[in-house]
Structure formats: C-alpha cells, structure tokens
C-alpha cells in the first residue's frame, strides 16, 4: 500500500512575488490574491506587513480602508475597527478578534509574501 503525505508540504510556506520593491514605497499598499484569499501588503516604518483582507467583525475589505503609515494601522471601511498591521490585532471595537498576518520581505529586489 502506498501512502502520500502532504504534511511536510503544508509545513513549508509558499512564497509568491507581490511586486518590485520600488513599486511599494513607504506608505503604500498592494492587494493581492493567493489561493482564493485576498491579502493586503503594506509598507510602514520601513517594514513590510501583510494581513488578510477581511475584517474579523463582519468580513469587510480591510485593504480598502484608511491606511495610516505613521501609526502602522488600517481602518475597516465598514464599521471603523482599527487594526495594527504588525500583529493583526484590532485596536478598537467592534472587532475584537485578530486577523491573520503573513510574512513579507524583500528578496532580490522583489517584495515576497509567504502564505
């Protein structure tokens, strides 16, 4: 009997290219889709942060909200919950559950996302 296990494959994050590094300057955001999920990639404080584009309160499109690069937050456009891009945790109600975050980095002049 032959068995194929995908356990090892799922433990390794898949990396995708978002854009060239210069196409995502400080204070900018890119929205991408990876395996049917939308992910917002933000640059603030010289760092890259990536969060799922789904408010934990009512599934609102987070990346469409107001992005404050100085505070490194994004505000859900539906009900105003403010999310910390570094942690995915909401800073204000009505959301109280965090959203998923992803590893983003610059590699060979390209913004890469592990999902």
N, C-alpha and C positions, 0 to 999 in steps of 0.2 A: 504494500500500500504506500503510495507516495502522498506526502503532505506538503503543501506550500504554505508558508507562513509569511504574512505581511507585517508581523510585529516589528521586525527590525527596520523595515521600510518606513513605517509610520513614526518611528522614533526619530528619524532624521528629517529635519525641516527642509522643505523645498524652497529654493531661492529663485526669485524672479527679478528681472530688471524693471525698475519703475521708469527711469529716465536718466539722462546725463546729469551729473552733479550740478553743472551750471544752470540747468533748467529748473532747479528747485532752490532758489536763493532764500536767504533769511526772510522769514515772514510769509513764505509761500506754502501752498498745499497742493497735492496731487491726489486725485481719486482714481483708484484702480480697481479692477475686478479680478479676483483669483479664485478659481474653482467655484464660481457662483456667489462668492462673498465680496462685498464692497469694503474696501479698506482705504482710509484716509492717511496719507503720509505727509507729515508737517515738518517744517524746519523752524525751530525757535531756540534761541540761546546758543546758536552754533551747533545744535544737536538735531538728529533726526528722530522723530517719534511716529509710530504707526498705531492706529486704533481702528477697530471695526466701525463701519459707518452705520451704526444702529444704536439709537438711544435705548438704554435699559429700561426706561419708563414706558415708552409706547412705540418703540421701533422707528422713531423719527430719524431722518437722514442727518446725522451729526455733521458730516463734512460740509453740508450746505449752510451751517450756522456760522456765526461770527467767530473768527479765529483771532485771538489776542496773542500775538507772538511775544510780547513783553511778559505776560503772565503765563504763557505756555498753556492756554486753555482754549476750549471751543464750546460754544453755547448752542444747545439744541434749538433749532428754529421753531419748534412746535410749542414747547412749554417753558423754555428758558433754563433748563438744567445746565449748569456749567460743569464741564469735565476737565480734569487735569490730564494733559496729554502724556505726561511722564508715567502715570500709574493707571490711567483708565478709570479712576475713581471719580464719582460725582462730588462736586464741592457744594452744590445747592440742590434743594428739592425742586420738583417732585421725584426725580430719580434718586435712588438710594443704593442700587447695585452697580458695581463697576462693569465696564465693557472690556472686551478682550483687547490686549495690546500685542504687538508683534515687534520682532527685532528688525531694525532698519539700519543700514550702514552704507558707507561709500567704499566701493571696491573698484579699482582700475578706472576711476573717473565716472563711475555709474552708481546711481542710487539702487541698492539691492534690498529686497524685502524677503524675510524668511516667514513662511506661513505654514 
